């Protein structure tokens, strides 16, 4: 079997999964030099082993993972995605009646969004709005989303509302700064309704500093958020005095691959298309995907602080950690000489 594109293949496998009664996830993918998907593994959403996210490994949170092996592998050959292996055997019960509850099958349409937005602005509670949608669809089973999905959408939509004149005031401020200094760079990303989604700015000092100290850049969205709930996303370098220097900053409405890709592409445009030799981030998968798209030649490394922060969470329940392993581990981390990054 062949598909003309990765999107067609994904759509076909989702339809098959919905009819059979299991969820779908992308388990592995590789991109070619032109950023198109070269190889992909699509499989059951219950595939893989559970990752312990609880702070107490002895009492882990419930998980739906069963290490299910049902999957398909596809390779791009002569411009088309061709199936190479197929495994349709599940190690758990599948039920087509539950298909609509899987995340891959749930979506809030634009029509529903146009109902939720004015209702939210009018102060109508979500259970009332959702109830009216259920009645209009003729029952819960006819809606391709849950009340939780509506809550998630309205929460995100609220982040995009900067209040009366907020987006306009920000635009006016950027225009004033650009009038005072032609080198000031700013770009605003709006949604289809004209609401602010993301914004990036950098002054001439940041652009000049990047020319000298742009070999290694750190990017982190965990510092703070503004009063509208938008994460602050700074690009930071280090100068010859060991001091942190700002190389541009943004406010983003979401922390997904699409948003990070827009932000990285905008920052790269600001810096005359010169990518850093290395970029350091936390272990966010969406960041990793966006970096592979925008900075394919840059070395990507995880933040040292974020790694060490997880050590007590992963090892703290073991007696040996408290009786000497922690000291020996920190000695290896801080006192070992190594070369390269």
C-alpha positions in Angstrom: 0.0 0.0 0.0 1.2 3.5 -0.8 0.1 7.0 0.2 0.9 10.2 -1.6 1.9 12.0 1.7 2.4 11.4 5.4 -0.8 13.3 6.1 -2.8 10.9 3.9 -1.3 7.9 5.6 -2.0 9.3 9.1 -5.6 10.1 8.1 -6.1 6.6 6.7 -4.7 4.9 9.8 -6.8 7.1 12.1 -10.0 6.1 10.2 -9.0 2.4 10.5 -8.3 2.8 14.2 -11.6 4.5 14.8 -13.5 1.7 13.1 -11.6 -0.9 15.1 -11.7 0.9 18.5 -8.2 2.0 19.4 -6.3 5.3 19.6 -3.3 6.3 17.4 0.0 8.0 18.1 3.2 8.7 16.2 5.7 6.4 17.9 8.7 7.4 15.8 9.5 9.5 12.8 12.5 10.8 10.9 12.7 13.8 8.6 14.8 14.3 5.5 16.9 17.3 4.6 13.9 19.1 3.1 12.0 18.6 6.4 9.5 16.1 4.9 8.8 12.8 6.8 11.2 10.1 5.5 10.2 7.3 7.9 7.4 6.9 10.4 6.0 4.4 12.8 2.3 4.8 13.6 0.9 2.6 16.4 -1.6 2.0 19.0 -1.8 4.7 21.7 -1.3 2.1 24.3 2.0 1.1 22.9 5.2 1.6 24.8 5.9 1.3 28.5 4.6 3.6 31.2 6.8 6.4 32.4 6.6 7.0 36.1 5.6 10.6 36.5 4.7 10.4 40.2 7.1 11.9 42.8 6.8 8.5 44.6 7.9 5.6 42.3 6.6 3.2 44.9 3.0 4.5 44.3 2.9 5.3 40.6 0.0 7.0 38.9 -2.4 4.7 36.8 -1.5 4.3 33.2 -3.2 3.0 30.1 0.1 1.8 28.5 0.3 -2.0 27.9 3.3 -2.1 25.5 0.9 -3.0 22.7 2.8 -3.9 19.5 0.1 -3.0 17.0 1.7 -0.6 14.5 2.6 0.2 10.9 5.9 1.3 9.5 6.2 3.4 6.4 9.2 4.6 4.3 9.2 7.3 1.7 10.2 5.7 -1.6 10.1 7.6 -4.9 8.1 10.4 -3.3 5.4 8.2 -1.7 4.9 6.7 1.7 5.1 2.9 1.3 4.1 0.5 4.1 6.9 -1.8 5.0 5.5 -3.7 8.0 2.0 -4.1 9.5 1.0 -5.6 12.9 -2.7 -5.6 13.7 -2.4 -7.7 16.9 -3.4 -5.9 20.1 -2.7 -7.2 23.6 -5.7 -5.4 25.1 -9.5 -5.2 24.4 -10.5 -2.8 21.7 -14.0 -1.3 21.5 -15.3 0.8 18.5 -17.9 2.3 20.8 -15.1 4.0 22.8 -13.3 5.4 19.7 -14.7 8.9 20.2 -13.1 9.2 23.6 -9.5 8.8 22.3 -7.6 12.0 22.1 -6.7 11.5 18.4 -10.4 11.5 17.5 -11.5 14.5 19.5 -11.6 17.9 17.9 -13.5 21.1 18.5 -14.7 22.5 15.1 -14.7 26.1 14.1 -18.5 26.1 14.2 -18.4 25.0 17.9 -15.7 27.6 18.7 -18.0 30.3 17.3 -20.6 29.2 19.9 -18.2 28.8 22.8 -16.5 32.2 22.4 -19.5 34.5 22.8 -21.0 32.2 25.5 -17.7 32.5 27.5 -17.7 36.3 27.0 -21.3 36.5 28.2 -20.4 34.5 31.4 -22.4 31.4 30.5 -21.0 28.4 32.4 -19.4 25.7 30.4 -21.8 22.9 31.5 -24.7 25.0 30.1 -22.8 25.6 26.8 -21.9 22.0 26.5 -25.4 20.9 27.3 -26.8 23.0 24.5 -24.3 21.4 22.1 -25.4 18.0 23.2 -29.0 18.8 22.6 -28.3 20.3 19.2 -26.3 17.2 18.2 -29.0 14.8 19.4 -26.9 13.2 22.1 -23.4 12.8 23.6 -22.5 10.0 21.2 -22.9 12.4 18.3 -20.3 14.9 19.5 -16.6 14.3 18.5 -15.3 16.0 21.7 -15.8 16.1 25.4 -16.7 18.9 27.8 -13.0 18.8 28.9 -12.0 19.7 25.3 -14.3 22.7 25.4 -12.8 23.8 28.7 -9.3 23.5 27.2 -10.3 25.6 24.2 -11.8 28.4 26.2 -8.8 28.5 28.5 -6.5 28.9 25.5 -8.9 31.5 24.0 -8.7 33.6 27.2 -4.9 33.6 26.9 -5.3 35.2 23.5 -7.4 38.1 24.7 -5.2 40.9 25.9 -8.2 43.0 27.1 -9.5 46.2 25.6 -6.9 47.6 23.3 -4.1 45.4 24.6 -2.9 44.1 21.3 -3.3 47.5 19.7 -1.3 49.1 22.5 1.5 46.6 22.0 1.5 47.2 18.3 1.7 51.0 18.9 4.6 50.5 21.3 6.5 48.5 18.7 5.9 51.1 16.1 7.2 53.8 18.3 10.3 51.8 19.0 10.9 51.1 15.3 10.4 54.9 14.6 13.1 55.7 17.2 15.4 53.0 16.0 15.2 51.3 12.6 17.1 48.3 13.9 14.3 47.3 16.4 12.7 44.1 15.3 9.2 43.0 16.2 6.7 40.6 14.8 3.2 39.7 16.0 1.3 36.5 15.1 -2.5 36.7 15.0 -5.1 34.0 14.7 -7.9 34.0 12.1 -10.1 36.3 14.3 -7.4 38.9 14.6 -6.5 37.9 18.2 -2.8 38.0 19.3 -1.3 34.5 19.4 2.4 35.1 19.7 4.8 38.0 19.7 8.6 38.3 19.3 10.9 41.3 19.7 14.6 42.1 19.8 16.5 45.4 20.0 19.6 46.3 18.1 21.8 45.5 21.1 20.6 41.9 21.1 21.2 41.5 17.3 24.7 43.0 17.7 25.5 40.8 20.7 24.5 37.7 18.8 27.1 38.3 16.1 29.8 37.9 18.8 28.2 35.6 21.4 25.8 33.5 19.4 27.7 30.2 19.3 25.6 28.7 22.2 22.0 29.9 23.0 19.7 28.8 25.8 16.0 28.8 25.4 13.6 28.3 28.3 9.9 29.1 28.9 9.8 28.2 32.6 10.8 31.6 33.9 7.5 33.4 34.2 4.2 34.2 32.6 2.5 37.6 32.1 -0.9 38.4 33.6 -2.6 36.9 30.6 -1.0 33.5 31.2 1.3 33.7 28.2 4.8 32.1 28.9 7.8 34.4 28.5 10.3 32.9 26.1 13.7 34.5 26.1 16.8 33.6 24.0 19.8 34.0 26.2 23.6 33.9 25.5 26.7 34.4 27.5 29.3 37.2 26.9 33.0 37.1 27.4 32.6 38.2 31.0 30.4 35.1 31.8 27.3 37.3 32.0 23.9 36.4 30.6 22.8 38.5 27.7 19.3 38.7 26.1 19.3 37.8 22.4 15.5 38.3 21.9 12.3 37.4 23.6 8.8 36.4 22.9 5.4 35.8 24.5 3.6 32.7 23.3 0.0 31.4 23.6 0.9 27.7 23.5 3.8 25.4 24.0 3.4 23.1 21.0 5.6 22.3 18.0 3.7 24.8 15.7 4.2 27.7 18.1 7.9 27.0 18.8 8.5 26.6 15.0 7.0 30.1 14.4 9.1 31.6 17.2 12.4 29.9 16.1 11.8 30.9 12.5 11.1 34.5 13.5 14.2 34.7 15.7 16.3 33.2 12.9 14.9 35.8 10.5 15.8 38.6 13.0 19.4 37.2 13.2 19.9 37.3 9.4 19.3 33.6 9.0 22.4 32.6 11.1 21.6 29.6 13.2 23.5 29.0 16.5 26.1 26.2 16.7 24.4 24.8 19.7 21.1 25.4 21.5 20.2 24.3 25.1 16.6 23.7 26.2 14.7 21.6 28.7 13.5 18.1 27.7 10.3 19.4 26.1 9.4 17.2 23.1 7.7 20.1 21.2 10.9 22.1 21.4 12.9 19.2 20.2 10.7 18.8 17.2 10.8 22.5 16.3 14.6 22.6 16.7 14.9 19.7 14.2 12.8 21.7 11.7 14.3 25.2 12.1 17.9 24.4 13.3 18.7 21.0 11.7 22.5 21.7 11.8 22.6 23.0 15.4 23.6 20.8 18.2 20.7 20.3 20.6 21.5 19.6 24.3 19.3 19.4 27.4 19.7 21.9 30.2 22.0 20.7 33.0 19.8 22.2 35.7 16.6 20.5 34.5 18.4 17.1 34.4 19.7 17.4 37.9 16.3 18.6 39.1 14.8 15.2 38.2 17.4 13.2 40.0 15.7 13.2 43.4 12.4 12.5 41.8 13.7 9.4 40.0 16.1 8.1 42.7 14.9 9.6 46.0 12.9 6.6 47.0 16.0 4.3 47.0 17.9 3.9 50.3 21.3 3.9 48.5 20.6 7.4 47.1 20.4 8.8 50.7 23.3 6.8 52.0 26.0 7.9 49.6 24.8 7.5 46.0 23.8 11.1 45.8 27.3 12.3 46.9 29.1 10.0 44.4 26.7 11.0 41.6 27.3 14.7 42.2 31.0 14.1 42.3 30.9 12.4 38.9 28.8 15.2 37.5 30.8 18.1 38.8 34.4 16.8 39.1 34.8 14.6 36.0 36.8 16.2 33.2 35.3 15.7 29.7 35.6 17.3 26.3 33.0 18.1 23.7 29.3 18.8 24.1 
